[in-house]
């Protein structure tokens, strides 16, 4: 049973994130067109492309190098969401001291990245941004780690919390970020950044969960 | 009268910045070098041990910022796409390049994307062991909404800030002294602008907005966006008075004080128009007992080919004027 994210698990996590994002991109672009300027989907897709080009080969990958590659890929992207994701991935990479990360390392890195994003963007829960999904996910992951949950269970709880947080943005009027400019018009529209955070945690929960099942079968 | 279709002398809308920067560097080989991986224009020769000065932002504001790279002003300009912030990665590369051992001062115009990407770049540079100070430029009076929202935009006062900070760096000042003086220049500066016609993005056939012949857009920024309102078209002296009067009252400039003034074209105003505007800036200020200690009249911070102008006033003192007078040698400013 996998209780560590090593290089190949981290690579699989990003592959799964890529696939989920690709199948949702048109919908996310539409959300951004309704509440922002419509460039969210293209920006994140190009960040994922840059990440792909920077990822280390499977034989050399560690959890740290995979998240570092993602950080550089997102940091070289225009707009505001790309660089914020880039800073988040960077803190996750920093949190993994060894080649593979345990649930506590990931939880700490994700919490550190959350606070970095909040420092840079100034958003809080309820402002209709990516924070609405990220903060509950981070809290759930940290709680799971403290309870001694398995990595798979902790990521699943984080994914559920992120999805619930993303769904909650439908009822919010933006106080930060691009959707501020349209005010009430954005009511009823999910924040695409928050949905993308949910996709990321769902990809992680799936990857680690599948890995566990796979190991059991073998 | 048919609406004029805007045309541009370009090859490919996606290659505008790369090709323009390449041409710019070929034009000034004795002053600057072009790094085309990160779209950086840097001094031909950096001075070891001098505090580095970096600015940048979206393109479309030429000659800002690349035109102010050279001795006495910037070390590196980081060039984004038209009206879009450079990425954190680009700014990080520019900041590292500008550091020759004494750290770096970043001069940032106040826009959400620029602020975010420069902040990220500053914290990445900090991890590399490069001390970074920032000066946030927010001089545009029209976008002053109290404390709510993103705050005043950064416009033509950035030229004054770059000149003064550049002179201090050349005199051997450290990053924190330079940044403190830069922030002081911002606090003493305000700008206001009008436009008769919006600019059009390279490759786009329509202008960002259309005005009737009797209308003037008042309180425009430098991104082709609408202003805060419309005023009636009138002779230059009337229009200029509607810029100067609010600036003087906002800065509370008193009789006997002096200012540094920039009468700045937004890309489509021609030199005769700017000189006529400058004439009335002088007359209005002299009439209030305020002297113009130094001034610039020309196109320094443009908004593509917008037909309009801005006036920037900076309340001066002896030290500021002395720093302004220090030698400068850049593609767009030399004395």
Interface residues (C-beta under 8 A of the other chain):
Chain A: X72 X75 X76 X77 X78 X79 X80 X82 X83 X84 X86 X87 X120 X121 X180
Chain B: X80 X81 X84 X85 X87 X88 X89 X90 X92 X112 X113 X116 X117 X119 X120 X123 X124 X149
